[in-house]
């Protein structure tokens, strides 16, 4: 899998994906490391916004993520035989 530019295309509505703020070193975004600039989120096409899966309600709404530049689908879960019980 490789990163997909948001300018190229966006994911299907409500699909969980890994997102990245690849401009994290600019003055406009909070994360300062590559690891801090990635998280799992979903895109709402009707509102044209990204929402973090870790988002907490603020004033009755989930705050949108800003500055998302790239995304990629999440990998499949491990096969059942590889999961320890």
Residue pairs with C-beta under 8 A, 6 or more apart in sequence:
1 72
1 73
1 75
2 72
3 20
3 22
3 70
3 71
3 72
4 70
4 71
4 72
5 69
5 70
6 68
6 69
6 70
6 71
10 43
10 45
10 71
11 17
11 42
11 43
11 71
11 73
13 43
13 44
13 45
13 46
14 42
14 43
14 44
15 42
15 43
15 73
16 40
16 41
16 42
16 53
16 74
17 40
17 41
17 42
17 43
17 71
17 72
17 73
17 74
18 38
18 39
18 40
18 71
18 72
18 73
18 74
19 38
19 39
19 40
19 41
19 50
19 65
19 68
19 70
19 71
20 34
20 37
20 38
20 68
20 69
20 70
20 71
21 29
21 31
21 37
21 38
21 65
21 66
21 67
21 68
21 69
22 37
22 69
22 70
23 29
23 67
23 69
24 31
24 32
24 33
24 34
24 36
24 37
24 67
25 32
26 67
28 66
28 67
29 37
29 66
29 67
30 36
31 37
39 52
39 53
39 54
39 65
40 52
40 53
40 54
40 74
41 50
41 51
41 52
41 53
41 65
41 68
41 71
42 50
42 51
42 53
43 49
43 50
43 51
43 71
44 50
44 51
47 64
49 64
49 65
50 64
50 65
50 68
51 62
51 64
51 65
52 62
52 65
55 62
55 63
56 62
